[in-house]
Amino acid sequence: MPHMTRRRFLLTLLLAVPAGQTQANWWERAQDLLRGVTGGSTTTSGLTQAEIIDGLREALRIGTDNVVSRLGAPGGFLNDPRIRIPLPYGLNRAQEQLSRVGLSGMLDDLEVRMNRAAEAATPRARALFVNAIRDMSIQDAQSILNGPDDAATRYFESRMREPLGTEMRPIVDETLSDAGAVRVHDDLMRRYRSIPFLPEVDTDLSGHVVDRALDGVFHYLAVEEAAIRQDPARRTTELLRKVFGSGG
């Protein structure tokens, strides 16, 4: 069977929801196929272990791409209360007091610019996720399939949080600077420090944005993983058909 035809067959087999079944658990189906590997090489359906793992890789690639596309779009952070990046610790705690002395507008402006910077930096994650999925070993993939509900998310976070932060930091630095956020922040801090008895503030604005942006990425990666596990046809089959075509 030609390589692309085998991949289409594999993905159709793994991701299709059988008639009369209200929910298809992709993880259980993939585990069943792996258990059906005979002689350590192929399943009773003629699929190799590597091809089954390739189905997992493809589902994860599309899931991570969904997350990056969503959060890297305008409003991806700013308009989502679950991951919207708040003001740095201290400014956030003292927001009510600062508003009383006329700094409300500057605080709001800074928060918007911080979230825009996260949106600008998030697309840098795409290539790193592709590389991590490509380099995933069969043993890693089996551990994910047999692991807890967020096993893939934790796998990516343990390996990628630091390199993602390194990739995103220059974009955040540049975006904050170009948007005037650094100037706004510095001016705000001068005024802030003139008011007695306010708490200390985290002054690493870029570090704060990057750290919270990564929290948002992995939050939605866990959401996407749950969708893949529980109902892949609803979330990914349409996208997979666009990639591989509908023919045999």
N, C-alpha and C positions, 0 to 999 in steps of 0.2 A: 504494500500500500504506500503511495507517495507520501512524503513527509507532511505536507500541508493537509492532505486529506485525512491522515491519521490524527493530526491535531484537531481538525474540525470534528472528527468522530469522537475523540476523547472529550472535548469540551461539551459537545452535545450530550454525551453520556453522563458526564459529571453534573451538569448544570440544569438539565431538563427536569421539570417537576412532573411526575407521573400523574395520569388522569385519576381523579378521585382522591388524591392525597392533598390535604389542605396545606401542609408545610413539608418541604423537603429539607432535611438537615444535610447540607453539603458535606460537613465534616464526617458524619457517620457513613455517608455513601463512599467517600474517598477511603475511609478506614476499611470498609468492607472490601473494596477493590484491592487495597494493599494486602489484606489478609488472604485474598484469592490468588496472590502471586505464587506460581508453582516453580519449584526448582530454583527459586531466588531470581527469576528473570522475567517471567510473563504471567499475566492473569489468565483465567479461563476464557476471557474475552479476547485474548491475544494482545493485550496491552502490557507494555513493560512498566516496571516500577518507575523508571525515569520519566515515562510519558504521563503517568499519574501525577507525579510531583510537578511536572510541567504545567498541569492543569491548575494546581495550587498556586504556582508562581504567576500564572497569567491572571488568575482572579485577584491576587494581591497587587499585581501591577496596576490593574484597572482601579482597584480600591484606593490605592495611594494616589493615583492620578486624579481621582474624583476629589480627594481631600485637598490636594494642592491647587487644583483649579478653583475649587470653592473658596478657599481662604485667600488665594492670591488675587481674587477679583475685587474691584472697588466695593467697599462695604463688607468684605468678608469677615473682618474683625469688628469694625466700627458698628455695624448694624446687628451684631449678634450678641445679645446680653450674656450668653453662656461663656463666651471667650473674649469679649471686649476687654481691652487692656486698660486697667485703671491707672490712675496717677500713682507715682512712686509712693512707697510707704512714708508716712510723715505728711506729705502734701495731701494724701487721701484722708488721713485722720484729721487733719486740720482744715479741711475744705470749708466747713461751716464758718469757722473763725475768719478764714481768709476772705470768704465772700462778704463778710461784714465790713471789711476794709477796702472793698472795691476791686478785689482780684478775681472775681468770679469769671469774668470774660477771659482772662488769661489762662485760668485753669481749664476752662472748657476748650479753648483753642489748643492748648498743649495736649490734652487728651486726644483730640481729633488727629493731630499730627503724629502722635505716637502710633495710633492704630493704622494710619495710612502707611507709615514706615513698615509696619509688620506685613501689610498686604503687598507692599513692593518687594519685600525680601523673601516671602514664602516660595515663589517659583524656583528659587535656588534649590529647594528640596527635591525637585523632580528627578534630576539626574542622579542624586545620591540614592534615592529609593530604587531607581532602576538598577543601579550597580549592586545594591545590597541584595535585591531579589535575584539578579543574575548569578551572584556569587554564593547564594544559599545552597548548602550541601543537602544531599538526600537525608542525612541524619538530622540536620536542622529542620527540614520540612516535616519529617516524621514526628519530631518533637512538638512542632506547632500543631500538627493534626491531632496528636494525642494529648496535648496540653490543656490548660484551663481556657475559659472563654475569651480571654484577652491575650493568649499566648503569642500571636503574631505581633500585636502592638508592643508587648513587652520585649520581644525579640528585637524589633526595630529600635525601640527607645534605648535599650542597653548598648546597642552598637552605633547608633546614629545621633544621639542627642548632642554629643560634643562636636563631631564634625559638622553637623547641621548648624550649630551655633557659630562655628568658625566661618562657615560659608555665608551665613546671613548677616553677621556683624558689620562687614564693610558696607553692605547695602543700607542697613539701618542707619549707620553713621552718616552716609552720604545723603540719604533721604531726609533725615532730621535736620541736617545742616542746610540743605538746599531749600527746605520748606520753612526755614526760619525758626524751627522748634528749639534749636540750641540757644539762639538769642532770646527767645521767649522764656526758656527755662532759666537761663542765667539771670535775666532781669527779675523773674519771679523769685529766684532764690535770694537775690539782694534784698528784696522787699520782705521776704519771709524771715530772713535772719534779723531784721530790724524789729521784729515783734517778739517780745519776751515770752518765755514759758511754752514755746511750741516744741513738739517732738523733733528728734533728729530725722533727716531726710536722706534716703538713698540717692546719692548724687550721680551715680552711673546710669544715666538715662538710657543709653544704648543697651547696656547690659540688662536693664529692667525690661525693655521692649523685647529683646531677643528671648529672654527666659520665658516671658509670658506668651510670646508667639509660639514657642516650642510646646508649651502646655496646651495651646489651642490645637496645634497640629496633631498631637498624640491623643487628645480628647476625641477628635473627630475620626482619627484612625481606628480607635476602639469602637466607635459607632459603626463605621464602615465594616469592620471585621464582624461585628454582631450580625449585620445584614447579610454578609456573605455566608455566615454559618447557618442562618435560619431560613433565608429566602433568596438565594442567589439569582433565581430567574427574574424576580421583580427588580433587582438592582443592577444586574450585570449582563444578563443574556443579550439584551438589545445592543449593548456596547460591544460585546464579543462578536455578535453577528456583523457589526459594522467593520470590525477589524479583520475577521476571517472570511466574511462572505457567507451566504446561506447555502451555497452549492456543496455537493459532496466531492 
